[in-house]
Amino acid sequence: MTLAPVETLLPHEAPMLLLDEALAADADSARAAVTPAPDHLFATADGIPVHVGIELMAQTCGLWAGAQASREGGPVRLGYLLGTRRFTARTDWFALGERLEISARLVFRDQGMGVFDCRIEDAAGEVLAEAQLSVYQPDAEEEGRS
């Protein structure tokens, strides 16, 4: 399935839209990519701090939700990162100009709550960071009240 552009699958705008490309999304997972440039919101002389990877993972979870909504003919809606478990990193920095692929695999979903196993890999397929994210997406009625 060809995915829509990432900016149509996430309710984010620049500069907080951190993903460049939606690569894939199915019933249980999503994949995205980014190549951090020197003008990236979180860029430093050393690169992008690895902890920014948590937001890259969260946006990939959001991309999954946006693709599901798009498939079902519904609107793309806001979601929330509730927590992160077992975050591990094999680097301190993501290099500028290095393409990163982020994956999110659904582990659990119930009434707006979700848990995803996520990872970030470099172009060679080496895992640079991984974590389990807990997320929440209110239903349309709840969203209208906030």
C-alpha positions as MATLAB code, in Angstrom:
seq = 'MTLAPVETLLPHEAPMLLLDEALAADADSARAAVTPAPDHLFATADGIPVHVGIELMAQTCGLWAGAQASREGGPVRLGYLLGTRRFTARTDWFALGERLEISARLVFRDQGMGVFDCRIEDAAGEVLAEAQLSVYQPDAEEEGRS';
ca = [
       0.000    0.000    0.000;
       1.302    3.460   -0.907;
       1.121    5.769    2.064;
       0.066    9.370    2.021;
       2.743   11.966    2.784;
       3.773   11.940    6.442;
       2.393   15.449    7.008;
      -1.117   14.200    6.176;
      -0.889   11.246    8.601;
       0.256   13.211   11.655;
      -1.436   16.223   13.268;
       1.947   17.965   13.597;
       3.324   21.054   11.899;
       6.854   22.281   11.421;
       9.029   22.488   13.341;
       7.595   19.633   15.460;
       6.986   17.289   12.509;
      10.229   15.346   12.909;
       9.700   12.530   10.373;
      10.553   12.941    6.691;
       8.837    9.934    5.192;
       6.137    7.352    5.904;
       7.528    4.036    4.657;
       4.854    1.502    5.607;
       1.840    0.912    7.809;
      -0.348   -2.131    8.240;
      -2.706   -3.447   10.912;
       0.109   -4.074   13.400;
       3.044   -1.806   12.587;
       4.434    1.307   10.947;
       7.808    2.388    9.600;
       9.096    5.886    8.987;
      12.377    7.571    8.085;
      14.234   10.775    8.797;
      17.592   12.136    7.737;
      18.483   14.802   10.304;
      19.898   17.932    8.711;
      21.878   20.737   10.368;
      18.678   22.826   10.509;
      16.781   20.076   12.387;
      14.975   21.457   15.437;
      17.184   19.477   17.841;
      20.467   19.594   15.895;
      23.694   20.419   17.690;
      27.306   20.346   16.570;
      27.414   16.698   17.736;
      24.200   15.635   15.949;
      20.761   14.887   17.371;
      20.713   13.734   21.020;
      19.607   10.103   21.217;
      16.788   10.912   23.647;
      15.036   12.760   20.788;
      14.561    9.236   19.450;
      11.675    8.818   21.903;
       9.748   11.513   20.015;
      10.699    9.932   16.676;
       9.245    6.666   17.981;
       6.118    8.422   19.299;
       5.548   10.109   15.937;
       5.884    6.727   14.234;
       3.161    5.400   16.553;
       1.106    8.443   15.546;
       1.788    7.693   11.898;
       0.360    4.204   12.483;
      -2.794    5.726   14.025;
      -3.075    8.247   11.185;
      -2.780    5.497    8.569;
      -5.479    3.480   10.366;
      -7.781    6.521   10.461;
      -7.098    7.248    6.798;
      -7.864    3.648    5.852;
     -11.163    3.829    7.777;
     -12.105    7.190    6.239;
     -11.787    9.085    9.509;
      -9.824   12.175   10.472;
      -6.258   12.112   11.714;
      -6.418   12.913   15.435;
      -4.086   13.907   18.204;
      -2.531   11.270   20.449;
      -0.445   11.440   23.596;
       2.750    9.770   24.731;
       2.082    8.477   28.241;
       5.349    6.783   29.023;
       8.452    4.978   27.920;
       9.770    1.679   29.243;
      13.064   -0.075   28.649;
      14.667    2.703   26.605;
      18.113    1.568   25.528;
      20.547    3.333   23.241;
      23.765    2.177   21.637;
      24.846    5.717   20.833;
      24.617    9.153   22.409;
      23.951   11.005   19.157;
      22.276   10.438   15.792;
      24.627   11.725   13.106;
      23.494   14.573   10.893;
      22.931   13.364    7.343;
      22.492    9.734    8.442;
      19.191    8.191    7.379;
      17.340    6.638   10.302;
      14.476    4.160   10.012;
      12.013    4.035   12.868;
       9.629    1.128   13.422;
       6.689    0.738   15.782;
       4.986   -2.634   16.329;
       1.651   -2.765   18.136;
       1.754   -4.967   21.243;
      -1.536   -4.001   22.909;
      -4.548   -1.822   22.101;
      -7.714   -1.245   24.097;
     -10.090    1.737   24.222;
      -7.626    4.336   23.025;
      -4.669    2.932   24.968;
      -1.814    1.380   23.056;
       1.606   -0.123   23.654;
       4.231   -0.290   20.901;
       7.664   -1.871   20.688;
       9.813    0.646   18.827;
      13.315    0.798   17.417;
      15.549    3.103   15.443;
      18.039    1.630   12.979;
      20.748    3.141   10.824;
      21.058    2.528    7.089;
      23.020   -0.684    7.726;
      20.216   -2.064    9.895;
      22.085   -1.639   13.189;
      19.725   -0.921   16.079;
      20.681    2.429   17.600;
      17.838    2.769   20.124;
      14.759    0.884   21.234;
      11.946    1.294   23.736;
       8.402    0.339   24.551;
       6.000    3.292   24.362;
       2.601    3.635   26.001;
       0.284    5.965   24.112;
      -3.287    7.224   24.362;
      -5.639    8.578   21.732;
      -8.926    9.900   23.059;
     -12.034    9.133   21.073;
     -13.522   11.995   19.038;
     -16.037   12.876   21.784;
     -13.336   13.108   24.473;
     -11.073   15.044   22.152;
     -13.774   17.668   21.633;
     -14.006   18.267   25.378;
     -10.320   18.996   25.889;
];
